[in-house]
Amino acid sequence: MFDRTDVFHVRNDIQRNIGSKVRLETNKGRHKSVVNKGIISHVYPSIFTVQVGDDSNPSRKLSFSYTDVLTNAVEITLCE
């Protein structure tokens, strides 16, 4: 879904989907990954934020850089 050719395209794709539900799989190294679901809340020049809500922390905000998406450290997919 997200064009990973350069940072400019990644930023534009994420900016077009502000308010959309997404699934984030974050690579933590050594075969460890964390999966979160949330809503893209803000887009800034070098980072974007995702509002994550679950039972333990109902209003947690995570931030990621566009290079994280570009280098596959974070895999982001839209939820239907």
C-alpha positions as CSV (number, residue, x, y, z in Angstrom):
1,M,0.0,0.0,0.0
2,F,2.7,2.5,1.0
3,D,5.2,3.5,-1.7
4,R,8.7,2.8,-0.4
5,T,10.8,4.4,-3.1
6,D,11.9,7.4,-1.1
7,V,11.1,9.4,2.1
8,F,9.0,12.0,0.2
9,H,6.6,9.3,-1.1
10,V,6.4,7.6,2.3
11,R,5.5,10.9,3.9
12,N,2.9,11.8,1.3
13,D,1.2,8.3,1.6
14,I,1.0,8.6,5.4
15,Q,-0.2,12.2,5.2
16,R,-3.1,11.1,2.8
17,N,-4.1,8.5,5.4
18,I,-4.4,10.7,8.5
19,G,-7.3,9.4,10.6
20,S,-7.1,5.9,9.1
21,K,-6.7,2.7,11.2
22,V,-3.4,1.1,10.7
23,R,-1.5,-2.0,11.9
24,L,2.1,-1.5,12.8
25,E,4.6,-4.3,13.1
26,T,7.8,-2.9,14.7
27,N,11.0,-4.9,14.3
28,K,12.9,-4.8,17.7
29,G,15.8,-6.9,16.6
30,R,16.9,-10.5,17.4
31,H,13.7,-11.9,15.8
32,K,11.5,-9.8,18.1
33,S,8.6,-7.7,16.8
34,V,5.7,-5.8,18.4
35,V,2.3,-5.4,16.7
36,N,0.1,-2.4,17.5
37,K,-3.1,-1.2,16.0
38,G,-4.0,2.5,16.0
39,I,-4.9,5.6,14.1
40,I,-2.5,7.9,12.3
41,S,-2.9,11.2,14.3
42,H,-0.3,13.7,13.1
43,V,2.3,14.2,10.4
44,Y,5.3,16.3,11.1
45,P,8.4,17.1,8.8
46,S,10.5,14.1,10.1
47,I,8.1,11.9,12.1
48,F,4.5,10.8,12.3
49,T,2.4,9.8,15.3
50,V,-0.1,7.0,15.8
51,Q,-2.7,7.0,18.6
52,V,-2.7,3.5,20.0
53,G,-5.6,2.3,22.3
54,D,-5.8,-0.9,24.2
55,D,-7.2,-2.0,27.5
56,S,-4.0,-1.4,29.5
57,N,-3.1,2.0,28.0
58,P,-6.2,3.6,26.4
59,S,-4.4,6.7,25.0
60,R,-0.9,5.9,24.2
61,K,0.9,7.8,21.4
62,L,3.7,6.3,19.4
63,S,6.0,8.2,17.0
64,F,8.0,6.9,14.1
65,S,10.2,8.4,11.5
66,Y,9.6,8.0,7.8
67,T,13.0,6.3,7.4
68,D,11.7,3.6,9.8
69,V,9.1,2.8,7.2
70,L,11.5,3.1,4.3
71,T,14.0,0.7,5.8
72,N,11.3,-1.8,6.9
73,A,12.0,-1.3,10.6
74,V,8.3,-0.6,10.8
75,E,5.8,-2.3,8.5
76,I,2.6,-0.3,8.3
77,T,-0.6,-1.6,6.7
78,L,-4.1,-0.1,6.5
79,C,-6.9,-1.9,8.3
80,E,-10.3,-2.3,6.6
